Amino acid sequence: MRVCGIIAEYDPFHLGHRFQLEKARELAGADYVVIALGCAFSQRGEAMLFETHDRARMALLSGADLVLGMPVSFSCAQANRFARGGASILNGLGAVTHLSFGCEPGSEEYLARTAELLSHPPAAFTQALRASLKSGKSFARSQGEALSAGLPDVPPEVFANPNFILGISYIMELKRLGSPILPLPVAREGNYHAQGLSPLSSASAVRLALTQGSWPGVKASVPGESLSIIRDAAENNRIHQPQALGAWLMGTLNVRGEASLLSSPEMSEGLERRILARARQAASREELLDLLSTRRYTRARVSRALTHALLGLTLFPDTPVYARLLGFRHTAAPLLKRIKGAAVTLIDRPGRNNPPGFEEDMRAEELWALGAGKPAASAWRYPMIVID
């Protein structure tokens, strides 16, 4: 049995995602494709536009066989922790043979060399990284510059690409786990980073079009199955508008103070004091991000820290001990039988003895529901998805 894993957000699932899923299945010769899906809040630190089960359904209707939900402390995290969450879940199933991810055309050849350098960093790399950090630059930029110095024949822009950084993070996590899973990069097609819409638009471009009401462009960028779910979500208030929880966040920071921030792994160098000082000067989340973002403190890092405070997260385990079983296809019955008793616990419904972190996960889903104009209790009412 060959099983290909993909770590994703699918907010929403678009034609580029379908291309990667189908290509990954083909290249791996996979019998099944398993998705480790980020849940209510994204790696960017923002609430997902679409509800977790809606995004899982989009993936299943477009070819995925099984969708598992990552704990929020891993899905709302920097690249290496996001990768650790997804890779650990897929490895823990004991059946996944390949891990596929998207990358920019031409960058595939540099993945293994970069991962090897990071696994065994020479002294010159470490010194360059420390010097760059000391100058006030962000970790991502500092690492990119140190990699450029260590691998001078690689175009510098490669190391700045978020998809490349994620791909390296996946490979590094598989190495750390001693996993037999094989990395499987799939080169993206089209101008994926363009803000305009096309048949292979990015998820951010599709989200922007949705918030602007540009339905013709959305229709041209997503599979028909996704479009039906998107329309239904829009008509039935299952879309979380950007900034919907902004006032709640500002209240949390001003009432709870440092206690709301200190557990976040994004905190260092007194960032919590900087956040609290600026929180009293800002009237919205976006304004606060504008005030806080610097060369050292990137917008994404601060955004994640703010979301950790909003959600009241206190548990950031080293690896996930569970995943939510969001849905599967009936034809995946042999796969479900194979992963029964897997090292990672699969939860299909809340119970009395939920594992550590599960209550925080569901609190994140409750807050997502409130931001979409739904009662918090609605987050508990979604049954597991089964596709015939």
C-alpha positions as CSV (number, residue, x, y, z in Angstrom):
1,M,0.0,0.0,0.0
2,R,1.4,3.4,-1.0
3,V,0.0,6.4,0.9
4,C,0.9,10.0,0.1
5,G,0.6,12.7,2.8
6,I,0.1,16.4,2.2
7,I,0.2,19.1,4.9
8,A,-2.1,22.0,4.0
9,E,-4.6,24.7,4.9
10,Y,-6.9,24.8,1.8
11,D,-8.4,28.1,2.7
12,P,-10.0,27.6,0.2
13,F,-9.1,24.5,-1.9
14,H,-8.4,25.8,-5.4
15,L,-7.3,24.5,-8.7
16,G,-3.6,24.8,-7.8
17,H,-4.3,22.5,-4.8
18,R,-6.1,20.0,-7.0
19,F,-3.1,20.0,-9.5
20,Q,-0.7,19.3,-6.6
21,L,-2.9,16.5,-5.1
22,E,-3.3,14.8,-8.4
23,K,0.3,15.1,-9.4
24,A,1.4,13.8,-6.0
25,R,-0.8,10.8,-6.3
26,E,0.6,10.1,-9.7
27,L,4.3,10.6,-8.8
28,A,4.0,8.5,-5.6
29,G,1.9,5.8,-7.3
30,A,-0.3,6.3,-4.3
31,D,-3.4,4.2,-3.5
32,Y,-4.5,6.9,-1.0
33,V,-3.9,10.6,-0.2
34,V,-4.0,11.7,3.4
35,I,-4.3,15.4,4.4
36,A,-3.0,16.9,7.6
37,L,-5.1,20.0,7.7
38,G,-4.6,23.2,9.7
39,C,-7.7,24.0,11.7
40,A,-9.3,27.2,12.8
41,F,-6.3,29.6,12.7
42,S,-3.6,29.7,10.1
43,Q,0.2,29.7,10.0
44,R,-0.1,33.4,9.2
45,G,-1.7,33.9,12.6
46,E,-5.1,34.8,11.1
47,A,-8.5,33.1,11.4
48,M,-9.2,30.9,8.4
49,L,-11.8,32.3,6.1
50,F,-13.6,29.0,5.9
51,E,-14.7,26.6,8.6
52,T,-12.5,23.5,9.3
53,H,-15.1,21.0,8.1
54,D,-15.9,23.0,5.0
55,R,-12.2,22.9,4.0
56,A,-12.0,19.2,4.8
57,R,-15.1,18.5,2.6
58,M,-13.5,20.5,-0.3
59,A,-10.4,18.3,-0.1
60,L,-12.4,15.1,0.0
61,L,-14.7,16.0,-2.9
62,S,-11.6,16.8,-5.0
63,G,-9.7,13.6,-4.5
64,A,-8.3,13.3,-0.9
65,D,-9.1,10.0,0.8
66,L,-8.7,11.0,4.5
67,V,-8.4,14.4,6.3
68,L,-7.0,14.8,9.7
69,G,-7.0,18.0,11.7
70,M,-3.8,19.4,13.3
71,P,-3.9,20.8,16.8
72,V,-4.1,24.6,16.7
73,S,-0.8,25.0,18.5
74,F,0.9,23.5,15.5
75,S,-1.3,24.9,12.7
76,C,-0.9,28.5,14.0
77,A,2.9,28.4,14.2
78,Q,6.1,29.2,12.4
79,A,7.3,27.0,9.6
80,N,9.4,24.5,11.6
81,R,6.6,23.9,14.2
82,F,3.9,23.8,11.5
83,A,6.0,21.2,9.7
84,R,6.6,19.3,12.9
85,G,2.9,19.0,13.6
86,G,2.0,17.7,10.1
87,A,5.0,15.4,9.7
88,S,4.6,13.9,13.1
89,I,0.9,13.1,12.5
90,L,1.6,11.6,9.1
91,N,4.6,9.6,10.4
92,G,2.6,8.4,13.4
93,L,0.0,6.8,11.2
94,G,2.6,4.1,10.3
95,A,1.3,3.8,6.7
96,V,2.4,7.0,4.9
97,T,5.1,6.4,2.3
98,H,5.5,9.9,0.8
99,L,5.1,13.5,1.9
100,S,4.3,15.8,-1.0
101,F,4.6,19.6,-1.0
102,G,4.6,22.4,-3.5
103,C,7.7,24.3,-4.6
104,E,8.8,26.9,-7.1
105,P,9.9,25.5,-10.5
106,G,13.7,25.0,-10.5
107,S,14.1,25.0,-6.7
108,E,13.7,21.2,-6.3
109,E,17.4,20.5,-6.9
110,Y,18.4,22.7,-4.0
111,L,16.1,21.1,-1.3
112,A,18.4,18.2,-0.4
113,R,21.6,20.3,-0.3
114,T,20.0,23.0,1.9
115,A,18.6,20.4,4.3
116,E,22.0,18.8,4.6
117,L,23.7,22.1,5.4
118,L,21.1,22.9,8.1
119,S,21.4,19.3,9.5
120,H,25.2,19.7,9.8
121,P,25.8,23.5,9.9
122,P,29.5,24.5,9.5
123,A,31.0,27.1,11.8
124,A,30.9,29.8,9.1
125,F,27.1,29.3,8.7
126,T,26.5,29.6,12.5
127,Q,28.7,32.7,12.7
128,A,26.9,34.4,9.8
129,L,23.5,33.6,11.3
130,R,24.4,35.0,14.7
131,A,25.9,38.1,13.2
132,S,22.8,38.7,11.1
133,L,20.5,38.2,14.1
134,K,22.6,40.5,16.2
135,S,22.2,43.2,13.6
136,G,18.4,43.2,14.2
137,K,17.2,41.2,11.3
138,S,14.4,38.5,11.5
139,F,15.4,34.8,11.9
140,A,14.0,34.0,8.4
141,R,16.0,36.7,6.7
142,S,19.2,35.9,8.8
143,Q,18.9,32.3,7.9
144,G,18.4,33.1,4.2
145,E,21.5,35.3,4.1
146,A,23.6,32.6,6.0
147,L,22.4,30.0,3.5
148,S,23.3,32.2,0.6
149,A,26.9,32.5,2.0
150,G,27.1,28.7,2.5
151,L,25.6,27.8,-0.9
152,P,26.8,30.6,-3.1
153,D,25.7,28.9,-6.4
154,V,22.0,28.9,-5.3
155,P,20.0,32.0,-6.3
156,P,19.4,34.0,-3.1
157,E,15.7,34.5,-3.9
158,V,15.2,30.7,-3.5
159,F,15.9,30.9,0.3
160,A,13.4,33.8,0.7
161,N,10.5,31.8,-0.8
162,P,8.0,30.7,1.9
163,N,7.2,27.4,0.0
164,F,10.9,26.5,-0.1
165,I,11.3,27.3,3.6
166,L,8.3,25.0,4.3
167,G,9.7,22.3,2.1
168,I,13.0,22.4,3.9
169,S,11.1,22.3,7.2
170,Y,9.3,19.1,6.1
171,I,12.5,17.4,5.1
172,M,14.2,18.4,8.3
173,E,11.3,17.0,10.4
174,L,11.4,13.7,8.6
175,K,15.1,13.5,9.3
176,R,14.5,14.3,12.9
177,L,11.9,11.6,13.3
178,G,14.0,9.0,11.5
179,S,11.0,8.6,9.3
180,P,10.9,6.3,6.3
181,I,8.6,8.7,4.5
182,L,10.1,10.0,1.3
183,P,9.9,13.8,0.5
184,L,8.1,14.4,-2.8
185,P,8.2,18.0,-4.1
186,V,5.8,19.1,-6.9
187,A,6.7,22.1,-8.9
188,R,3.9,24.7,-9.0
189,E,2.6,25.9,-12.4
190,G,1.6,29.4,-13.3
191,N,2.5,32.7,-11.6
192,Y,1.4,31.5,-8.1
193,H,2.2,34.7,-6.3
194,A,0.3,37.1,-8.6
195,Q,-2.5,39.0,-6.9
196,G,-4.7,38.8,-9.9
197,L,-6.9,35.7,-10.4
198,S,-6.1,32.9,-12.9
199,P,-6.9,29.2,-13.1
200,L,-3.9,28.6,-10.8
201,S,-4.3,31.5,-8.4
202,S,-2.9,31.4,-4.9
203,A,-5.3,31.0,-1.9
204,S,-4.6,34.5,-0.8
205,A,-5.7,35.9,-4.2
206,V,-8.9,33.8,-4.0
207,R,-9.6,35.0,-0.5
208,L,-9.1,38.6,-1.6
209,A,-11.5,38.2,-4.5
210,L,-14.1,36.6,-2.1
211,T,-13.9,39.5,0.4
212,Q,-14.3,41.9,-2.6
213,G,-17.3,40.0,-4.0
214,S,-15.6,39.0,-7.2
215,W,-17.5,35.8,-7.9
216,P,-16.5,35.4,-11.6
217,G,-12.8,35.3,-10.6
218,V,-13.5,32.9,-7.8
219,K,-15.4,30.6,-10.1
220,A,-12.5,30.5,-12.5
221,S,-10.0,29.6,-9.7
222,V,-11.6,26.8,-7.8
223,P,-13.1,23.3,-8.6
224,G,-16.8,23.1,-9.0
225,E,-17.1,21.1,-5.7
226,S,-15.3,23.9,-3.8
227,L,-17.4,26.6,-5.4
228,S,-20.6,24.9,-4.2
229,I,-19.3,24.8,-0.6
230,I,-18.0,28.4,-0.8
231,R,-21.4,29.7,-2.0
232,D,-23.2,27.8,0.7
233,A,-20.9,29.1,3.3
234,A,-21.4,32.7,2.1
235,E,-25.2,32.3,2.1
236,N,-25.3,30.7,5.6
237,N,-22.8,32.8,7.5
238,R,-20.0,30.3,7.6
239,I,-17.3,32.7,6.6
240,H,-15.0,34.4,9.2
241,Q,-14.4,37.9,8.0
242,P,-11.0,39.4,8.6
243,Q,-10.7,41.4,11.8
244,A,-14.0,40.0,13.2
245,L,-12.3,39.2,16.5
246,G,-10.2,42.4,16.6
247,A,-12.1,44.1,19.5
248,W,-11.9,40.8,21.5
249,L,-8.2,40.7,21.0
250,M,-7.6,44.3,22.1
251,G,-9.8,43.7,25.2
252,T,-7.8,40.5,26.0
253,L,-4.5,42.3,25.8
254,N,-5.6,45.3,27.9
255,V,-7.3,43.3,30.5
256,R,-5.0,40.2,30.9
257,G,-1.7,41.9,30.1
258,E,1.5,39.9,30.1
259,A,-0.4,36.8,31.3
260,S,-2.1,36.5,27.9
261,L,1.3,36.5,26.1
262,L,4.0,34.8,28.0
263,S,3.1,31.2,27.0
264,S,3.5,31.8,23.3
265,P,6.7,30.4,21.7
266,E,6.9,33.6,19.7
267,M,7.8,35.6,22.8
268,S,11.4,36.6,23.3
269,E,13.6,39.7,23.9
270,G,10.8,41.6,25.7
271,L,8.3,41.4,22.7
272,E,5.5,41.0,25.2
273,R,6.2,44.5,26.7
274,R,6.4,46.0,23.3
275,I,3.0,44.5,22.4
276,L,1.3,45.7,25.5
277,A,2.7,49.2,25.1
278,R,1.5,49.5,21.5
279,A,-1.9,47.8,22.3
280,R,-2.9,50.9,24.3
281,Q,-2.1,53.1,21.2
282,A,-4.0,51.0,18.6
283,A,-7.7,50.8,17.9
284,S,-7.6,47.6,15.8
285,R,-5.6,44.4,15.2
286,E,-4.3,45.7,11.9
287,E,-3.3,49.0,13.4
288,L,-1.5,47.1,16.2
289,L,0.4,45.0,13.6
290,D,1.4,48.1,11.7
291,L,2.9,49.5,14.9
292,L,4.7,46.3,15.9
293,S,6.2,45.0,12.7
294,T,9.9,45.6,12.3
295,R,12.9,43.9,10.6
296,R,13.3,41.7,13.7
297,Y,9.6,41.2,14.5
298,T,7.9,40.2,11.2
299,R,4.2,40.7,10.7
300,A,3.5,37.0,10.7
301,R,5.4,36.4,13.9
302,V,3.6,39.1,15.8
303,S,0.3,38.0,14.3
304,R,0.8,34.5,15.6
305,A,1.7,35.8,19.1
306,L,-1.5,37.9,19.1
307,T,-3.6,34.9,18.1
308,H,-2.0,32.8,20.9
309,A,-3.0,35.5,23.3
310,L,-6.5,35.7,21.9
311,L,-7.1,31.9,22.1
312,G,-5.5,31.7,25.6
313,L,-3.2,28.9,24.5
314,T,-1.0,27.5,27.3
315,L,0.0,24.1,25.9
316,F,2.7,23.9,23.2
317,P,3.8,20.3,23.2
318,D,6.9,19.2,21.4
319,T,4.9,16.9,19.1
320,P,1.1,16.2,18.6
321,V,-0.3,13.4,20.6
322,Y,-3.6,13.4,18.6
323,A,-5.3,14.5,15.4
324,R,-8.9,15.1,14.7
325,L,-10.5,12.7,12.3
326,L,-12.4,15.2,10.1
327,G,-13.6,12.9,7.3
328,F,-12.8,10.2,4.8
329,R,-14.1,8.5,1.7
330,H,-15.8,5.1,1.9
331,T,-13.2,3.7,-0.5
332,A,-10.5,4.4,2.1
333,A,-11.7,1.6,4.4
334,P,-8.5,-0.5,3.9
335,L,-6.4,2.5,4.9
336,L,-8.5,3.1,8.0
337,K,-8.0,-0.5,8.9
338,R,-4.3,-0.2,8.4
339,I,-3.9,2.8,10.7
340,K,-6.1,1.4,13.5
341,G,-3.9,1.5,16.6
342,A,-1.6,4.2,15.1
343,A,0.9,5.9,17.3
344,V,-1.0,9.2,17.1
345,T,-4.5,9.1,18.6
346,L,-7.3,9.9,16.2
347,I,-10.4,11.6,17.7
348,D,-13.6,11.5,15.8
349,R,-15.8,13.1,18.5
350,P,-15.2,14.8,21.9
351,G,-15.2,12.5,24.9
352,R,-14.9,12.7,28.6
353,N,-11.1,11.9,28.6
354,N,-9.9,14.2,25.9
355,P,-6.1,14.4,25.5
356,P,-4.2,17.5,26.6
357,G,-4.7,20.4,24.2
358,F,-8.0,19.2,22.8
359,E,-10.1,21.7,24.9
360,E,-7.9,24.5,23.6
361,D,-8.4,23.3,20.1
362,M,-12.2,23.4,20.5
363,R,-12.0,26.8,22.1
364,A,-10.3,28.0,18.9
365,E,-13.1,26.5,16.9
366,E,-15.6,28.3,19.2
367,L,-13.9,31.6,18.7
368,W,-13.8,31.0,15.0
369,A,-17.6,30.4,15.1
370,L,-18.2,33.6,17.1
371,G,-16.2,35.6,14.5
372,A,-18.4,34.2,11.8
373,G,-21.5,35.3,13.7
374,K,-22.4,31.8,14.9
375,P,-22.9,30.7,18.5
376,A,-19.9,29.1,20.1
377,A,-21.7,25.8,20.7
378,S,-22.0,25.4,16.9
379,A,-18.3,24.5,16.8
380,W,-19.2,21.1,18.5
381,R,-22.0,20.2,16.1
382,Y,-20.2,19.2,13.0
383,P,-20.3,15.4,12.4
384,M,-17.4,13.6,10.8
385,I,-17.6,13.7,7.0
386,V,-18.1,10.5,5.1
387,I,-18.0,10.6,1.3
388,D,-19.5,7.8,-0.7
